[in-house]
């Protein structure tokens, strides 16, 4: 498990996942939601367009919730996969764990509030 967990839980892996997440959120929002609102397909009713927009936003909220939970529990995931380092590096990793916990909590709350607002 450490073979797969090491690249994903490293700070570079997290930075890459942040970039990928931002790309997915921005591209899905701009290509699906904005396009659907400004250039709706002529064969769909207003209700169907509204439902498509809601479904897309709910999918994005689920991504935020899932990634927020995983990011929030980085320290536990490192423990489970046996990714412990020497004490000097472990202090730095603990700071990263703390920052990930805060960022993950914010993403989780953003996703949950988005879900609540869409209902």
C-alpha positions as CSV (number, residue, x, y, z in Angstrom):
1,X,0.0,0.0,0.0
2,X,2.9,2.4,0.7
3,X,3.9,2.1,-3.0
4,X,0.7,3.8,-4.1
5,X,0.2,6.0,-1.0
6,X,3.6,7.6,-1.0
7,X,3.1,9.7,-4.3
8,X,-0.5,10.6,-3.5
9,X,0.2,11.7,0.1
10,X,3.4,13.6,-0.6
11,X,3.2,17.4,-0.8
12,X,3.8,17.3,-4.5
13,X,1.1,14.7,-4.9
14,X,-1.3,16.9,-3.0
15,X,-0.3,20.0,-5.0
16,X,-1.0,18.0,-8.2
17,X,-4.4,16.9,-6.9
18,X,-5.2,20.5,-6.0
19,X,-4.4,21.5,-9.5
20,X,-6.4,18.7,-11.0
21,X,-9.3,19.5,-8.7
22,X,-9.3,23.2,-9.7
23,X,-9.1,22.2,-13.4
24,X,-12.1,19.9,-13.0
25,X,-14.2,22.4,-11.0
26,X,-13.4,25.3,-13.3
27,X,-13.8,23.4,-16.6
28,X,-17.0,21.7,-15.5
29,X,-18.5,24.9,-14.2
30,X,-17.5,27.0,-17.2
31,X,-18.3,24.5,-19.9
32,X,-21.4,22.9,-18.4
33,X,-23.1,25.4,-16.1
34,X,-22.4,28.7,-17.7
35,X,-22.8,27.3,-21.3
36,X,-26.1,25.8,-20.3
37,X,-27.4,29.0,-18.8
38,X,-26.3,31.3,-21.6
39,X,-26.7,29.0,-24.6
40,X,-29.4,26.4,-23.6
41,X,-30.1,23.7,-26.1
42,X,-33.3,24.5,-28.0
43,X,-34.8,21.1,-27.5
44,X,-34.8,21.2,-23.7
45,X,-37.3,22.9,-21.4
46,X,-36.4,25.3,-18.7
47,X,-37.0,22.6,-16.1
48,X,-34.7,20.1,-17.8
49,X,-31.9,22.7,-18.2
50,X,-32.3,23.6,-14.5
51,X,-32.1,19.9,-13.5
52,X,-28.9,19.5,-15.6
53,X,-27.3,22.5,-13.9
54,X,-28.3,21.1,-10.5
55,X,-26.9,17.7,-11.3
56,X,-23.6,19.1,-12.4
57,X,-23.3,21.3,-9.3
58,X,-24.2,18.3,-7.1
59,X,-21.4,16.3,-8.8
60,X,-18.9,19.0,-8.1
61,X,-20.0,19.2,-4.5
62,X,-19.5,15.5,-4.1
63,X,-16.0,15.9,-5.4
64,X,-15.3,18.6,-2.9
65,X,-16.7,16.5,-0.1
66,X,-14.7,13.4,-1.0
67,X,-11.4,15.2,-1.6
68,X,-11.9,17.3,1.6
69,X,-12.4,14.2,3.7
70,X,-9.3,12.5,2.2
71,X,-7.2,15.6,2.6
72,X,-8.4,16.2,6.2
73,X,-7.3,12.7,7.1
74,X,-3.8,12.8,5.5
75,X,-2.1,11.9,8.8
76,X,-4.3,8.9,9.4
77,X,-3.7,7.7,5.8
78,X,0.0,8.1,6.3
79,X,-0.2,6.0,9.5
80,X,-2.3,3.3,7.7
81,X,0.2,3.0,4.8
82,X,3.3,3.0,7.1
83,X,4.7,6.3,5.7
84,X,6.6,7.4,8.8
85,X,9.9,9.3,8.3
86,X,12.8,10.2,10.6
87,X,12.0,12.6,13.4
88,X,13.4,15.7,11.6
89,X,11.3,15.2,8.5
90,X,8.3,14.0,10.6
91,X,8.0,17.4,12.3
92,X,7.7,19.1,8.8
93,X,5.2,16.4,7.7
94,X,3.2,17.1,10.9
95,X,2.9,20.8,9.8
96,X,1.8,19.6,6.3
97,X,-0.8,17.3,8.0
98,X,-2.1,20.3,10.0
99,X,-2.4,22.5,6.9
100,X,-4.1,19.6,5.0
101,X,-6.5,19.1,7.9
102,X,-7.6,22.7,7.8
103,X,-7.9,22.8,4.0
104,X,-9.7,19.5,3.9
105,X,-12.2,20.8,6.5
106,X,-12.9,23.9,4.4
107,X,-13.4,21.9,1.3
108,X,-15.7,19.5,3.1
109,X,-17.8,22.4,4.5
110,X,-17.9,24.1,1.1
111,X,-19.1,20.9,-0.5
112,X,-21.7,20.3,2.2
113,X,-23.0,23.9,2.1
114,X,-23.2,23.5,-1.7
115,X,-25.3,20.4,-1.3
116,X,-27.6,22.1,1.2
117,X,-28.0,25.1,-1.1
118,X,-28.9,22.9,-4.0
119,X,-31.7,21.1,-2.1
